[in-house]
Amino acid sequence: MIQLVKELCQLFGPSGCEDEVRQYIHEIVSNYADSCHTDANGNLIVFKKGAKNPCKAVLLAAHMDEVGLIIRGITDSGYLKFSFVGGVDSRVVIGRKVIIGDNRIPGVIGVKAYHLVDKSEEKKAIPADKLYIDIGAADKDEAKALVSLGDYGCFCSEPFMMGDDMFKAKAIDDRVGCAALIKLIEKPLPFDTWFAFTVQEEIGTRGALGAAFSVKPDIAIIAEGTTAADLPSMPDHKKVCAPGKGVVIPFMDGGTVYDRELFELLRQTAEENNIPWQTKQYISGGTDASAIQRTASGCKVCGVAAALRYIHSPSCVGSVADMENMPILLEKFLEKLGGTL
């Protein structure tokens, strides 16, 4: 599982530019699925037959995209001006390496040197419009030969292990969910099941809406990465969840109230199979569930997630044990759910 997460995290896939991730996933799952197709929005929709044909349609979803940036200007001196794609804290990007466009042009996010900062600026967060990307170009013409307006970029960050159980990489949100779904598709399933690897979640759960209207599920399970916030500076009541304390089973977030019966069924499944689990202690974030829940005449939704520190940054950190338990919990949950369909 963790090797698959590592490989997925190294792919280039900011919101609206998920092609590389989709191709990678398609090459794997097409060997196991009964059908795979890409819809008009770029979602990869996968169907796999199981042991029985249920009376209700069940969908598992995970988003392929990651936060990134998009080029919106080139200065006369050859620097690139950009906007973030998705929710990124500008404080975590200064000095970070990025890659841009189809040619994967390397660059570094820069800002005015500390020695030139006055007292009024010193303690303020730097807005994105004050940042730039240095690609080593001598002037505007040289930069334009390498990069075009509208080119996407993403962080370039080497994955590695930390301590005994922690894994660091960019884009664990939500390549960990994609990996969990891939692992399920590789196994026999208790009933016919749909899977959606969605696009543009980070800019408003846009892909999931079309995917859900296509499948029209009665029940949907979302596999995600979620904010941990278990840091010393955070008061206890705002420490949402913590890596290493188990798979997160949310009952609510900023966009969705999850179905109570499915929440209880997930919790019971975890406890019956000795799979460590936790829930959120602070309501935050949102997932594709918010779009899927509102599809057509409505859909019951639930979710599982890995708790991640420093989410939406070049250096997300999560627990290997939590990540490995996600597909195990989902597999056991589908077995239990199958008895109710």
MILUMKOL-761026 format. One record per residue (C-alpha): residue number from 1; residue in three letters; z, y, x. Coordinates in pm, whole numbers, plus 50000, padded with zeros to 5 digits. Example, Ala and Ser with C-alpha at 12.3 -4.5 7.8 and 13.67 -1.06 7.14 Angstrom:
BEGIN
+-----+-----+-------+-------+-------+
:   i :  aa :     z :     y :     x :
+-----+-----+-------+-------+-------+
:   1 : ala : 50780 : 49550 : 51230 :
:   2 : ser : 50714 : 49894 : 51367 :
+-----+-----+-------+-------+-------+
//
This chain:
BEGIN
+-----+-----+-------+-------+-------+
:   i :  aa :     z :     y :     x :
+-----+-----+-------+-------+-------+
:   1 : met : 50000 : 50000 : 50000 :
:   2 : ile : 50101 : 50255 : 50265 :
:   3 : gln : 49787 : 50190 : 50470 :
:   4 : leu : 49577 : 50257 : 50161 :
:   5 : val : 49771 : 50579 : 50091 :
:   6 : lys : 49718 : 50685 : 50453 :
:   7 : glu : 49343 : 50631 : 50433 :
:   8 : leu : 49315 : 50815 : 50102 :
:   9 : cys : 49519 : 51111 : 50228 :
:  10 : gln : 49280 : 51168 : 50516 :
:  11 : leu : 48984 : 51218 : 50283 :
:  12 : phe : 48844 : 51559 : 50190 :
:  13 : gly : 48899 : 51633 : 49823 :
:  14 : pro : 49008 : 51977 : 49702 :
:  15 : ser : 48977 : 52042 : 49328 :
:  16 : gly : 48610 : 52058 : 49232 :
:  17 : cys : 48499 : 51874 : 49546 :
:  18 : glu : 48632 : 51519 : 49498 :
:  19 : asp : 48310 : 51338 : 49593 :
:  20 : glu : 48439 : 51178 : 49913 :
:  21 : val : 48751 : 51044 : 49743 :
:  22 : arg : 48556 : 50915 : 49444 :
:  23 : gln : 48305 : 50733 : 49665 :
:  24 : tyr : 48583 : 50570 : 49866 :
:  25 : ile : 48763 : 50448 : 49553 :
:  26 : his : 48440 : 50331 : 49388 :
:  27 : glu : 48352 : 50116 : 49688 :
:  28 : ile : 48683 : 49932 : 49654 :
:  29 : val : 48725 : 49897 : 49278 :
:  30 : ser : 48364 : 49807 : 49199 :
:  31 : asn : 48435 : 49467 : 49355 :
:  32 : tyr : 48703 : 49396 : 49093 :
:  33 : ala : 48617 : 49599 : 48783 :
:  34 : asp : 48388 : 49505 : 48496 :
:  35 : ser : 48244 : 49855 : 48478 :
:  36 : cys : 48263 : 50181 : 48673 :
:  37 : his : 48094 : 50508 : 48594 :
:  38 : thr : 48124 : 50874 : 48684 :
:  39 : asp : 48127 : 51117 : 48393 :
:  40 : ala : 47979 : 51468 : 48381 :
:  41 : asn : 48296 : 51625 : 48518 :
:  42 : gly : 48319 : 51384 : 48811 :
:  43 : asn : 48594 : 51156 : 48683 :
:  44 : leu : 48562 : 50792 : 48787 :
:  45 : ile : 48615 : 50579 : 48474 :
:  46 : val : 48690 : 50213 : 48538 :
:  47 : phe : 48728 : 49924 : 48293 :
:  48 : lys : 48867 : 49582 : 48375 :
:  49 : lys : 48900 : 49288 : 48138 :
:  50 : gly : 49236 : 49118 : 48113 :
:  51 : ala : 49381 : 48804 : 47961 :
:  52 : lys : 49346 : 48942 : 47609 :
:  53 : asn : 49176 : 49216 : 47412 :
:  54 : pro : 49457 : 49440 : 47279 :
:  55 : cys : 49451 : 49619 : 46946 :
:  56 : lys : 49530 : 49945 : 47127 :
:  57 : ala : 49346 : 50108 : 47416 :
:  58 : val : 49556 : 50158 : 47729 :
:  59 : leu : 49461 : 50403 : 48005 :
:  60 : leu : 49612 : 50450 : 48350 :
:  61 : ala : 49530 : 50780 : 48521 :
:  62 : ala : 49570 : 50939 : 48863 :
:  63 : his : 49402 : 51250 : 48998 :
:  64 : met : 49180 : 51246 : 49306 :
:  65 : asp : 49194 : 51617 : 49391 :
:  66 : glu : 49428 : 51800 : 49626 :
:  67 : val : 49516 : 52165 : 49670 :
:  68 : gly : 49286 : 52350 : 49908 :
:  69 : leu : 49097 : 52673 : 49952 :
:  70 : ile : 48759 : 52831 : 49883 :
:  71 : ile : 48571 : 53084 : 50096 :
:  72 : arg : 48512 : 53418 : 49923 :
:  73 : gly : 48419 : 53651 : 50209 :
:  74 : ile : 48314 : 53682 : 50573 :
:  75 : thr : 48416 : 53986 : 50777 :
:  76 : asp : 48195 : 54167 : 51026 :
:  77 : ser : 48408 : 54016 : 51302 :
:  78 : gly : 48339 : 53660 : 51181 :
:  79 : tyr : 48670 : 53586 : 51011 :
:  80 : leu : 48673 : 53407 : 50673 :
:  81 : lys : 48856 : 53541 : 50370 :
:  82 : phe : 48962 : 53284 : 50114 :
:  83 : ser : 49153 : 53207 : 49796 :
:  84 : phe : 49372 : 52906 : 49734 :
:  85 : val : 49254 : 52629 : 49503 :
:  86 : gly : 49563 : 52512 : 49319 :
:  87 : gly : 49924 : 52618 : 49371 :
:  88 : val : 49984 : 52679 : 49741 :
:  89 : asp : 50273 : 52878 : 49893 :
:  90 : ser : 50119 : 53113 : 50150 :
:  91 : arg : 50434 : 53083 : 50363 :
:  92 : val : 50353 : 52724 : 50461 :
:  93 : val : 49994 : 52772 : 50578 :
:  94 : ile : 50010 : 53019 : 50867 :
:  95 : gly : 49876 : 52862 : 51187 :
:  96 : arg : 49761 : 52549 : 51006 :
:  97 : lys : 49434 : 52377 : 51086 :
:  98 : val : 49178 : 52351 : 50806 :
:  99 : ile : 48832 : 52202 : 50772 :
: 100 : ile : 48561 : 52375 : 50569 :
: 101 : gly : 48242 : 52274 : 50391 :
: 102 : asp : 48011 : 51977 : 50411 :
: 103 : asn : 47994 : 52008 : 50789 :
: 104 : arg : 48375 : 52000 : 50815 :
: 105 : ile : 48392 : 52314 : 51025 :
: 106 : pro : 48738 : 52339 : 51188 :
: 107 : gly : 48941 : 52656 : 51165 :
: 108 : val : 49293 : 52796 : 51178 :
: 109 : ile : 49466 : 53010 : 50916 :
: 110 : gly : 49580 : 53329 : 51084 :
: 111 : val : 49771 : 53648 : 51012 :
: 112 : lys : 49876 : 53960 : 51200 :
: 113 : ala : 50090 : 53870 : 51502 :
: 114 : tyr : 50467 : 53895 : 51460 :
: 115 : his : 50482 : 54158 : 51735 :
: 116 : leu : 50279 : 54392 : 51512 :
: 117 : val : 50489 : 54341 : 51199 :
: 118 : asp : 50708 : 54635 : 51096 :
: 119 : lys : 51054 : 54608 : 50939 :
: 120 : ser : 50925 : 54651 : 50584 :
: 121 : glu : 50692 : 54350 : 50626 :
: 122 : glu : 50921 : 54122 : 50822 :
: 123 : lys : 51105 : 53963 : 50530 :
: 124 : lys : 50824 : 53959 : 50276 :
: 125 : ala : 50601 : 53666 : 50189 :
: 126 : ile : 50246 : 53728 : 50305 :
: 127 : pro : 49993 : 53732 : 50018 :
: 128 : ala : 49682 : 53520 : 50052 :
: 129 : asp : 49455 : 53825 : 50071 :
: 130 : lys : 49625 : 53921 : 50399 :
: 131 : leu : 49542 : 53585 : 50555 :
: 132 : tyr : 49214 : 53482 : 50717 :
: 133 : ile : 49054 : 53177 : 50875 :
: 134 : asp : 48945 : 53189 : 51237 :
: 135 : ile : 48658 : 52947 : 51309 :
: 136 : gly : 48589 : 53086 : 51654 :
: 137 : ala : 48284 : 53284 : 51545 :
: 138 : ala : 48193 : 53593 : 51748 :
: 139 : asp : 48059 : 53789 : 51449 :
: 140 : lys : 47948 : 53766 : 51087 :
: 141 : asp : 47606 : 53617 : 51164 :
: 142 : glu : 47757 : 53340 : 51371 :
: 143 : ala : 48010 : 53262 : 51098 :
: 144 : lys : 47739 : 53262 : 50826 :
: 145 : ala : 47543 : 53006 : 51025 :
: 146 : leu : 47838 : 52767 : 50987 :
: 147 : val : 48002 : 52854 : 50654 :
: 148 : ser : 47879 : 52986 : 50317 :
: 149 : leu : 48056 : 53167 : 50037 :
: 150 : gly : 48191 : 52913 : 49791 :
: 151 : asp : 48249 : 52644 : 50053 :
: 152 : tyr : 48563 : 52441 : 49994 :
: 153 : gly : 48829 : 52375 : 50254 :
: 154 : cys : 49136 : 52159 : 50285 :
: 155 : phe : 49424 : 52115 : 50527 :
: 156 : cys : 49370 : 51897 : 50831 :
: 157 : ser : 49695 : 51713 : 50893 :
: 158 : glu : 49754 : 51388 : 51078 :
: 159 : pro : 49960 : 51127 : 50885 :
: 160 : phe : 50259 : 50969 : 51058 :
: 161 : met : 50582 : 50780 : 50993 :
: 162 : met : 50921 : 50951 : 51014 :
: 163 : gly : 51240 : 50754 : 51066 :
: 164 : asp : 51257 : 50411 : 50905 :
: 165 : asp : 51110 : 50487 : 50563 :
: 166 : met : 50948 : 50832 : 50544 :
: 167 : phe : 50574 : 50898 : 50554 :
: 168 : lys : 50415 : 51238 : 50612 :
: 169 : ala : 50059 : 51343 : 50520 :
: 170 : lys : 49866 : 51603 : 50328 :
: 171 : ala : 49751 : 51517 : 49974 :
: 172 : ile : 50004 : 51243 : 49898 :
: 173 : asp : 49991 : 51422 : 49562 :
: 174 : asp : 49809 : 51237 : 49419 :
: 175 : arg : 49650 : 50988 : 49653 :
: 176 : val : 49964 : 50778 : 49608 :
: 177 : gly : 49881 : 50748 : 49237 :
: 178 : cys : 49520 : 50658 : 49319 :
: 179 : ala : 49642 : 50388 : 49558 :
: 180 : ala : 49875 : 50242 : 49295 :
: 181 : leu : 49589 : 50215 : 49045 :
: 182 : ile : 49359 : 50057 : 49302 :
: 183 : lys : 49623 : 49792 : 49372 :
: 184 : leu : 49644 : 49713 : 49000 :
: 185 : ile : 49267 : 49684 : 48963 :
: 186 : glu : 49264 : 49430 : 49245 :
: 187 : lys : 49492 : 49197 : 49045 :
: 188 : pro : 49453 : 48998 : 48722 :
: 189 : leu : 49563 : 49205 : 48424 :
: 190 : pro : 49744 : 49092 : 48108 :
: 191 : phe : 49500 : 49277 : 47881 :
: 192 : asp : 49180 : 49482 : 47892 :
: 193 : thr : 49267 : 49809 : 48065 :
: 194 : trp : 49102 : 50144 : 48136 :
: 195 : phe : 49157 : 50348 : 48450 :
: 196 : ala : 49067 : 50712 : 48515 :
: 197 : phe : 49058 : 50870 : 48858 :
: 198 : thr : 49044 : 51232 : 48749 :
: 199 : val : 48922 : 51561 : 48895 :
: 200 : gln : 49059 : 51915 : 48894 :
: 201 : glu : 49417 : 51835 : 48798 :
: 202 : glu : 49551 : 52094 : 49040 :
: 203 : ile : 49372 : 52378 : 48864 :
: 204 : gly : 49468 : 52292 : 48508 :
: 205 : thr : 49430 : 51917 : 48428 :
: 206 : arg : 49064 : 51982 : 48348 :
: 207 : gly : 48916 : 51645 : 48432 :
: 208 : ala : 49172 : 51442 : 48239 :
: 209 : leu : 49076 : 51599 : 47907 :
: 210 : gly : 48717 : 51476 : 47929 :
: 211 : ala : 48822 : 51134 : 48060 :
: 212 : ala : 49066 : 51086 : 47775 :
: 213 : phe : 48814 : 51190 : 47509 :
: 214 : ser : 48578 : 50932 : 47658 :
: 215 : val : 48827 : 50644 : 47650 :
: 216 : lys : 49031 : 50761 : 47346 :
: 217 : pro : 49347 : 50579 : 47456 :
: 218 : asp : 49640 : 50502 : 47229 :
: 219 : ile : 49872 : 50474 : 47530 :
: 220 : ala : 49836 : 50635 : 47872 :
: 221 : ile : 50037 : 50595 : 48193 :
: 222 : ile : 50005 : 50863 : 48460 :
: 223 : ala : 50072 : 50777 : 48826 :
: 224 : glu : 50165 : 51084 : 49030 :
: 225 : gly : 50342 : 51252 : 49317 :
: 226 : thr : 50616 : 51491 : 49209 :
: 227 : thr : 50836 : 51766 : 49353 :
: 228 : ala : 51153 : 51638 : 49520 :
: 229 : ala : 51342 : 51956 : 49619 :
: 230 : asp : 51634 : 51757 : 49767 :
: 231 : leu : 51685 : 52017 : 50038 :
: 232 : pro : 52018 : 52154 : 50170 :
: 233 : ser : 51931 : 52505 : 50050 :
: 234 : met : 51886 : 52394 : 49688 :
: 235 : pro : 52177 : 52389 : 49443 :
: 236 : asp : 52248 : 52040 : 49312 :
: 237 : his : 52126 : 52114 : 48959 :
: 238 : lys : 51782 : 52212 : 49095 :
: 239 : lys : 51731 : 51907 : 49315 :
: 240 : val : 51464 : 51754 : 49094 :
: 241 : cys : 51462 : 51407 : 49252 :
: 242 : ala : 51480 : 51259 : 49601 :
: 243 : pro : 51256 : 51037 : 49818 :
: 244 : gly : 51413 : 50696 : 49874 :
: 245 : lys : 51609 : 50689 : 49549 :
: 246 : gly : 51341 : 50502 : 49361 :
: 247 : val : 51027 : 50550 : 49156 :
: 248 : val : 51051 : 50860 : 48936 :
: 249 : ile : 51023 : 50795 : 48561 :
: 250 : pro : 51008 : 51139 : 48396 :
: 251 : phe : 51120 : 51206 : 48039 :
: 252 : met : 50982 : 51562 : 48042 :
: 253 : asp : 50808 : 51814 : 48266 :
: 254 : gly : 50661 : 52161 : 48233 :
: 255 : gly : 50366 : 52037 : 48026 :
: 256 : thr : 50474 : 51720 : 47849 :
: 257 : val : 50753 : 51551 : 47658 :
: 258 : tyr : 50694 : 51184 : 47739 :
: 259 : asp : 50709 : 50919 : 47468 :
: 260 : arg : 51068 : 50802 : 47435 :
: 261 : glu : 50987 : 50438 : 47360 :
: 262 : leu : 50757 : 50411 : 47662 :
: 263 : phe : 51016 : 50585 : 47881 :
: 264 : glu : 51278 : 50330 : 47776 :
: 265 : leu : 51035 : 50043 : 47829 :
: 266 : leu : 50959 : 50164 : 48180 :
: 267 : arg : 51330 : 50204 : 48257 :
: 268 : gln : 51408 : 49856 : 48126 :
: 269 : thr : 51122 : 49708 : 48326 :
: 270 : ala : 51252 : 49867 : 48646 :
: 271 : glu : 51607 : 49747 : 48588 :
: 272 : glu : 51506 : 49393 : 48487 :
: 273 : asn : 51299 : 49359 : 48807 :
: 274 : asn : 51553 : 49528 : 49038 :
: 275 : ile : 51313 : 49812 : 49115 :
: 276 : pro : 51505 : 50129 : 49210 :
: 277 : trp : 51424 : 50419 : 48977 :
: 278 : gln : 51535 : 50774 : 48905 :
: 279 : thr : 51442 : 51049 : 48666 :
: 280 : lys : 51406 : 51424 : 48707 :
: 281 : gln : 51725 : 51629 : 48701 :
: 282 : tyr : 51536 : 51957 : 48666 :
: 283 : ile : 51232 : 52025 : 48451 :
: 284 : ser : 50938 : 52132 : 48666 :
: 285 : gly : 50568 : 52075 : 48729 :
: 286 : gly : 50307 : 51914 : 48509 :
: 287 : thr : 50056 : 51629 : 48515 :
: 288 : asp : 49739 : 51502 : 48351 :
: 289 : ala : 49966 : 51374 : 48075 :
: 290 : ser : 49964 : 51720 : 47917 :
: 291 : ala : 49587 : 51699 : 47860 :
: 292 : ile : 49574 : 51330 : 47769 :
: 293 : gln : 49858 : 51364 : 47519 :
: 294 : arg : 49657 : 51620 : 47321 :
: 295 : thr : 49335 : 51419 : 47309 :
: 296 : ala : 49168 : 51361 : 46972 :
: 297 : ser : 49441 : 51253 : 46729 :
: 298 : gly : 49700 : 51228 : 47007 :
: 299 : cys : 49815 : 50972 : 47261 :
: 300 : lys : 50151 : 50829 : 47363 :
: 301 : val : 50212 : 50902 : 47731 :
: 302 : cys : 50453 : 50800 : 48005 :
: 303 : gly : 50452 : 50833 : 48380 :
: 304 : val : 50566 : 50706 : 48717 :
: 305 : ala : 50574 : 50911 : 49034 :
: 306 : ala : 50677 : 50922 : 49397 :
: 307 : ala : 50923 : 51199 : 49488 :
: 308 : leu : 50768 : 51421 : 49756 :
: 309 : arg : 50916 : 51692 : 49975 :
: 310 : tyr : 50702 : 51994 : 50067 :
: 311 : ile : 50448 : 51912 : 49795 :
: 312 : his : 50120 : 52113 : 49799 :
: 313 : ser : 50156 : 52173 : 50171 :
: 314 : pro : 49988 : 52027 : 50481 :
: 315 : ser : 50297 : 51809 : 50534 :
: 316 : cys : 50413 : 51623 : 50222 :
: 317 : val : 50691 : 51371 : 50290 :
: 318 : gly : 50778 : 51071 : 50076 :
: 319 : ser : 50947 : 50731 : 50092 :
: 320 : val : 50738 : 50428 : 50180 :
: 321 : ala : 50962 : 50208 : 49964 :
: 322 : asp : 50907 : 50433 : 49660 :
: 323 : met : 50530 : 50429 : 49714 :
: 324 : glu : 50520 : 50051 : 49754 :
: 325 : asn : 50726 : 50005 : 49438 :
: 326 : met : 50492 : 50214 : 49221 :
: 327 : pro : 50220 : 49947 : 49174 :
: 328 : ile : 50487 : 49677 : 49141 :
: 329 : leu : 50657 : 49867 : 48858 :
: 330 : leu : 50323 : 49937 : 48690 :
: 331 : glu : 50221 : 49570 : 48711 :
: 332 : lys : 50550 : 49454 : 48557 :
: 333 : phe : 50527 : 49729 : 48294 :
: 334 : leu : 50179 : 49620 : 48186 :
: 335 : glu : 50307 : 49262 : 48149 :
: 336 : lys : 50591 : 49385 : 47929 :
: 337 : leu : 50368 : 49624 : 47737 :
: 338 : gly : 50120 : 49345 : 47673 :
: 339 : gly : 50374 : 49167 : 47459 :
: 340 : thr : 50384 : 49463 : 47221 :
: 341 : leu : 50008 : 49513 : 47177 :
+-----+-----+-------+-------+-------+
//
